[in-house]
Amino acid sequence: MNKNHGTFGFGKQTAAGSPAAPTVTVLASADSEGIDASTSTDSVSLTNGKRDTTAGRYISGSEATAKLTTLAFADFIGMALFGALGSDSVSGESAPYTHDIKMGESLPYLTFVQQVGASDAALQQLEGCKVDSLSISAEGTKPPSVEIALKGCAASWLAAKAWNGPAFDASKGWFKTAGAEVLFSPTTNEPAAVPPSIDLSSLSFKVENAVEASVPLGQIAPKRQTEKSATVTVELSGTTDSTEMYRLVKTGSSSGTSVADSIVVGSLQAKFKHTVHEDWSLTVKMGAIPWKVNAMGVSTDGGPFDLTLSTDGAISVGGTSIEAILVNDTASY
């Protein structure tokens, strides 16, 4: 067995309780838990006149999750975004196809499959999954890192030892940070070029769906997973040679003299190119961001000011607080 062997796959289910074979296969790019099936126990206590009142224990619940960190592979990132947001509108009669992925009314059920340790290890499966959280982060020129966390209904070991999804092909490439185009505005819904006074060093998006399990009487495993309201956050970090951005976000104007009495809303757009296909791209848009900005204190070290722009939660515009435009060779998810 080899700790460095891990193959992971995702399949879209037609309904809860109907596992699907993987249609997307990826490898991890960093430490990843994969499937984790945990149980909790509680005690049966009796008034026996002694300090040790525990007469027995029982399993009170079970939780099955899956966590994976990998790169923004073109087929995988579409499945991940669709799983996290819920709506995918596809255009194009042949490849490349354009996917317009937005917030949907509900999230699809997915099946997560893994083979860990060896190419002849038994497959493990987590069916009835929904995406609890998805984050995409980029720093410097490192390829964007994608972290996905799922909550599922039933974890199992399969009899099969042969991978049941498509073969992974690293030569197909992934989306890259080098050459990325980032546009943003602190005060309008029209993102523009980053001001020359600001040098961005990192960018991250995160979608959190607050997925919760529903467990029937007499069972320990969930029957279904249900998402609650989504929260979408973003963070931009870098340096600047001016405190102007602090004033702009706090007052709503570069010449403002007092803290704004209403939320100042801005916007963001980030477009990533592909390492292999010039006509493939991933564009993430957020049209209404109530920005927060860090205090810009002085330091005896000198140098530029640290700058962090973030939000507690983006605002929905037209039914979605985030939109991803993905161009790849996948016809549908």
C-alpha positions as CSV (number, residue, x, y, z in Angstrom):
1,M,0.0,0.0,0.0
2,N,1.2,3.5,-0.9
3,K,0.0,6.7,0.8
4,N,0.8,8.5,-2.4
5,H,-1.8,6.5,-4.4
6,G,-5.2,8.2,-4.5
7,T,-7.8,8.3,-7.4
8,F,-11.1,10.1,-6.9
9,G,-14.2,10.3,-9.0
10,F,-17.5,12.2,-9.1
11,G,-20.8,11.1,-10.7
12,K,-24.2,12.9,-10.8
13,Q,-27.0,10.9,-9.4
14,T,-30.5,10.9,-10.9
15,A,-32.0,10.9,-7.4
16,A,-31.2,10.3,-3.7
17,G,-30.5,6.6,-3.1
18,S,-29.3,6.0,-6.7
19,P,-25.5,5.8,-6.8
20,A,-23.8,6.9,-10.0
21,A,-20.5,5.7,-11.5
22,P,-17.9,8.5,-11.8
23,T,-17.9,10.6,-15.0
24,V,-15.1,12.8,-13.7
25,T,-11.8,11.4,-12.4
26,V,-9.1,13.5,-10.6
27,L,-6.0,13.0,-8.4
28,A,-5.3,15.0,-5.2
29,S,-2.8,17.8,-5.4
30,A,-2.3,18.1,-1.6
31,D,-3.1,16.2,1.6
32,S,-6.8,15.1,1.4
33,E,-8.9,13.1,3.8
34,G,-11.1,11.5,1.2
35,I,-14.0,9.6,2.7
36,D,-14.4,9.6,6.4
37,A,-17.3,7.6,8.0
38,S,-17.6,8.4,11.7
39,T,-20.0,7.3,14.4
40,S,-21.0,8.9,17.7
41,T,-22.1,7.0,20.8
42,D,-24.2,7.8,23.9
43,S,-24.6,6.0,27.2
44,V,-27.4,4.2,28.9
45,S,-27.3,5.1,32.5
46,L,-29.2,3.5,35.4
47,T,-29.7,4.6,39.0
48,N,-27.7,1.7,40.5
49,G,-26.5,3.5,43.6
50,K,-22.9,3.7,42.3
51,R,-20.8,6.4,40.7
52,D,-20.4,4.3,37.6
53,T,-24.0,4.4,36.3
54,T,-23.2,3.3,32.7
55,A,-25.0,0.1,31.9
56,G,-24.2,0.2,28.2
57,R,-23.7,2.3,25.1
58,Y,-25.4,2.7,21.8
59,I,-24.6,4.3,18.4
60,S,-26.5,7.6,18.4
61,G,-25.5,8.8,14.9
62,S,-23.3,8.5,11.9
63,E,-21.7,11.1,9.6
64,A,-20.1,10.4,6.3
65,T,-18.0,13.1,4.6
66,A,-15.5,13.5,1.8
67,K,-12.8,16.1,1.5
68,L,-10.5,16.6,-1.5
69,T,-7.9,19.2,-2.5
70,T,-6.9,19.3,-6.1
71,L,-6.3,21.5,-9.2
72,A,-8.9,23.2,-11.4
73,F,-9.1,20.5,-14.0
74,A,-11.5,21.6,-16.7
75,D,-14.0,18.7,-16.3
76,F,-13.8,18.5,-12.5
77,I,-14.2,22.2,-11.8
78,G,-17.4,22.2,-13.8
79,M,-18.8,19.3,-11.7
80,A,-17.6,21.0,-8.5
81,L,-19.2,24.3,-9.3
82,F,-22.4,22.7,-10.5
83,G,-22.6,20.6,-7.3
84,A,-22.0,23.7,-5.2
85,L,-24.3,26.1,-7.0
86,G,-27.0,23.9,-8.6
87,S,-27.7,25.4,-12.1
88,D,-25.8,24.8,-15.3
89,S,-27.0,26.3,-18.7
90,V,-24.9,24.9,-21.6
91,S,-24.5,26.4,-25.0
92,G,-22.6,25.2,-28.1
93,E,-23.4,22.4,-30.6
94,S,-19.9,20.9,-30.3
95,A,-16.7,21.4,-28.2
96,P,-15.8,23.7,-26.7
97,Y,-19.0,24.1,-24.8
98,T,-19.9,27.1,-22.6
99,H,-21.3,26.5,-19.1
100,D,-23.1,29.3,-17.3
101,I,-23.2,28.0,-13.7
102,K,-25.3,29.9,-11.2
103,M,-27.3,29.4,-8.0
104,G,-30.1,27.0,-8.5
105,E,-33.2,26.1,-6.5
106,S,-31.6,23.0,-5.2
107,L,-28.3,21.1,-5.3
108,P,-27.8,17.8,-7.2
109,Y,-26.9,14.6,-5.4
110,L,-23.5,13.3,-6.3
111,T,-21.6,10.0,-5.7
112,F,-18.0,10.2,-4.6
113,V,-15.7,7.2,-5.3
114,Q,-12.1,6.7,-4.2
115,Q,-9.4,4.1,-4.5
116,V,-6.6,4.7,-2.0
117,G,-3.4,2.9,-1.3
118,A,-3.0,0.8,-4.4
119,S,-4.4,0.2,-7.9
120,D,-6.0,-3.1,-6.7
121,A,-7.4,-1.7,-3.5
122,A,-11.2,-2.1,-3.0
123,L,-13.2,0.9,-4.1
124,Q,-14.9,3.1,-1.5
125,Q,-18.1,4.9,-2.3
126,L,-20.0,7.7,-0.7
127,E,-23.5,8.1,-2.2
128,G,-26.1,10.7,-1.6
129,C,-23.6,13.5,-1.4
130,K,-24.2,17.3,-1.6
131,V,-21.4,19.9,-1.7
132,D,-21.2,21.4,1.8
133,S,-18.4,23.9,0.7
134,L,-16.2,24.7,-2.2
135,S,-13.3,27.1,-2.3
136,I,-11.0,28.2,-5.2
137,S,-7.8,30.0,-4.2
138,A,-5.0,31.4,-6.3
139,E,-1.7,32.8,-5.0
140,G,1.3,34.2,-7.0
141,T,1.6,32.0,-10.1
142,K,0.7,28.7,-8.4
143,P,-2.2,26.8,-10.1
144,P,-5.5,27.6,-8.5
145,S,-6.2,25.2,-5.6
146,V,-9.7,23.7,-5.3
147,E,-11.0,22.4,-1.9
148,I,-14.3,20.6,-1.9
149,A,-16.1,19.1,1.1
150,L,-19.2,16.9,0.7
151,K,-21.7,15.4,3.1
152,G,-23.2,12.0,2.1
153,C,-25.7,9.4,3.1
154,A,-24.1,6.0,2.8
155,A,-20.4,5.1,2.8
156,S,-19.5,1.6,1.6
157,W,-16.7,-0.6,0.4
158,L,-17.4,-2.1,-3.0
159,A,-16.4,-5.6,-4.2
160,A,-14.8,-4.1,-7.3
161,K,-11.1,-3.4,-7.4
162,A,-10.9,-2.0,-10.9
163,W,-11.4,1.8,-11.2
164,N,-15.0,2.3,-12.5
165,G,-14.6,5.8,-13.9
166,P,-12.7,7.4,-16.8
167,A,-8.9,7.3,-16.8
168,F,-7.3,10.4,-15.4
169,D,-5.2,12.2,-18.1
170,A,-2.8,14.9,-16.8
171,S,-1.9,15.9,-20.3
172,K,-5.3,17.5,-20.7
173,G,-4.0,20.3,-18.3
174,W,-5.8,22.6,-15.9
175,F,-6.6,26.2,-15.3
176,K,-3.7,28.4,-14.3
177,T,-3.0,31.5,-12.3
178,A,-0.3,32.8,-14.6
179,G,-1.9,35.3,-17.0
180,A,-5.1,35.6,-15.0
181,E,-7.1,38.8,-15.5
182,V,-8.6,40.2,-12.3
183,L,-11.0,43.2,-12.4
184,F,-12.7,44.7,-9.4
185,S,-14.5,47.8,-8.1
186,P,-14.9,48.8,-4.5
187,T,-18.0,50.9,-5.1
188,T,-19.8,49.9,-8.3
189,N,-21.2,46.8,-10.1
190,E,-18.8,47.4,-13.1
191,P,-15.4,45.8,-12.2
192,A,-12.4,47.5,-13.8
193,A,-8.7,47.1,-13.9
194,V,-6.9,46.9,-10.6
195,P,-5.4,50.4,-9.8
196,P,-1.7,50.7,-10.5
197,S,-1.1,51.5,-6.8
198,I,-2.2,48.0,-5.8
199,D,-0.3,44.7,-6.3
200,L,-2.5,41.7,-5.7
201,S,-0.9,38.6,-4.4
202,S,-3.8,36.2,-3.7
203,L,-7.5,35.7,-4.4
204,S,-10.0,33.2,-3.0
205,F,-13.7,32.4,-3.4
206,K,-15.7,30.2,-1.1
207,V,-19.3,28.9,-1.3
208,E,-20.8,27.4,1.9
209,N,-24.2,25.6,1.7
210,A,-24.8,24.6,5.3
211,V,-25.8,21.0,4.3
212,E,-27.6,19.1,7.0
213,A,-28.6,15.4,7.3
214,S,-32.1,14.0,7.8
215,V,-32.0,10.8,9.8
216,P,-35.2,8.6,10.1
217,L,-36.2,7.0,13.3
218,G,-34.4,3.7,14.0
219,Q,-31.5,4.4,11.6
220,I,-28.0,5.8,12.1
221,A,-27.3,6.8,8.5
222,P,-29.0,9.8,6.9
223,K,-31.8,9.3,4.4
224,R,-31.1,12.6,2.7
225,Q,-29.0,15.7,2.8
226,T,-30.6,19.2,2.6
227,E,-28.9,22.4,1.8
228,K,-29.8,25.7,3.6
229,S,-29.2,29.2,2.4
230,A,-25.8,29.7,0.7
231,T,-23.1,32.1,1.8
232,V,-20.5,33.3,-0.8
233,T,-17.4,35.0,0.3
234,V,-14.3,36.3,-1.4
235,E,-10.9,37.7,-0.3
236,L,-8.3,39.8,-2.1
237,S,-4.9,40.3,-0.6
238,G,-1.9,42.3,-1.7
239,T,0.0,45.5,-1.0
240,T,-0.5,49.2,-1.9
241,D,1.5,52.4,-1.6
242,S,-1.5,54.4,-0.6
243,T,-4.3,54.4,2.0
244,E,-6.8,55.6,-0.6
245,M,-8.5,52.2,-0.8
246,Y,-9.2,52.2,2.9
247,R,-10.9,55.6,2.6
248,L,-12.8,54.6,-0.5
249,V,-14.3,51.5,1.0
250,K,-15.1,53.1,4.3
251,T,-16.7,56.3,3.0
252,G,-17.8,55.2,-0.5
253,S,-15.8,58.0,-2.2
254,S,-12.1,58.9,-2.7
255,S,-12.9,62.3,-1.2
256,G,-15.3,61.1,1.5
257,T,-15.0,62.6,4.9
258,S,-17.1,60.3,7.1
259,V,-17.9,56.6,7.3
260,A,-20.8,55.7,5.0
261,D,-24.1,55.1,6.8
262,S,-25.1,52.5,4.2
263,I,-23.2,49.5,2.9
264,V,-20.7,50.2,0.1
265,V,-21.2,47.6,-2.6
266,G,-18.6,46.7,-5.2
267,S,-17.9,43.9,-7.7
268,L,-15.2,41.4,-8.9
269,Q,-14.4,39.4,-12.0
270,A,-11.5,36.9,-12.4
271,K,-10.7,35.0,-15.6
272,F,-8.3,32.1,-15.7
273,K,-6.7,30.6,-18.8
274,H,-6.0,27.0,-19.5
275,T,-2.6,25.4,-19.7
276,V,-3.3,23.4,-22.9
277,H,-6.4,24.8,-24.7
278,E,-6.3,28.5,-25.6
279,D,-10.0,28.6,-26.2
280,W,-10.9,27.2,-22.7
281,S,-11.4,29.5,-19.8
282,L,-12.9,29.9,-16.3
283,T,-14.4,33.2,-15.4
284,V,-15.9,33.9,-11.9
285,K,-18.1,36.9,-11.5
286,M,-19.6,38.6,-8.4
287,G,-21.8,41.6,-9.0
288,A,-22.6,42.9,-5.5
289,I,-19.9,42.6,-2.8
290,P,-20.2,44.5,0.5
291,W,-16.4,45.0,0.8
292,K,-14.5,45.1,4.1
293,V,-11.0,46.5,4.2
294,N,-8.3,46.0,6.8
295,A,-6.9,48.8,8.9
296,M,-3.6,50.1,7.4
297,G,-1.3,50.7,10.3
298,V,2.2,52.1,10.2
299,S,5.3,50.0,10.9
300,T,9.0,50.7,11.6
301,D,9.8,48.1,9.0
302,G,8.6,50.6,6.3
303,G,7.5,49.4,2.9
304,P,4.1,49.2,1.3
305,F,0.8,48.9,3.2
306,D,-0.8,45.4,3.5
307,L,-4.2,45.3,1.9
308,T,-7.0,42.8,2.4
309,L,-10.4,43.2,0.9
310,S,-13.1,40.7,1.9
311,T,-16.8,40.2,2.6
312,D,-19.0,38.5,5.1
313,G,-21.3,37.5,2.2
314,A,-22.0,38.6,-1.3
315,I,-25.5,39.9,-2.3
316,S,-27.7,38.1,-4.7
317,V,-28.2,39.8,-8.1
318,G,-30.8,38.2,-10.4
319,G,-31.0,35.2,-8.1
320,T,-27.3,34.5,-7.8
321,S,-24.5,36.0,-5.8
322,I,-21.8,34.3,-7.9
323,E,-21.6,33.2,-11.5
324,A,-19.0,31.0,-13.2
325,I,-18.6,30.9,-17.0
326,L,-16.7,27.8,-17.9
327,V,-15.5,26.8,-21.4
328,N,-14.4,23.2,-21.8
329,D,-15.1,20.0,-23.7
330,T,-17.8,18.6,-21.4
331,A,-21.2,18.6,-23.1
332,S,-23.2,18.4,-19.8
333,Y,-23.0,17.5,-16.1
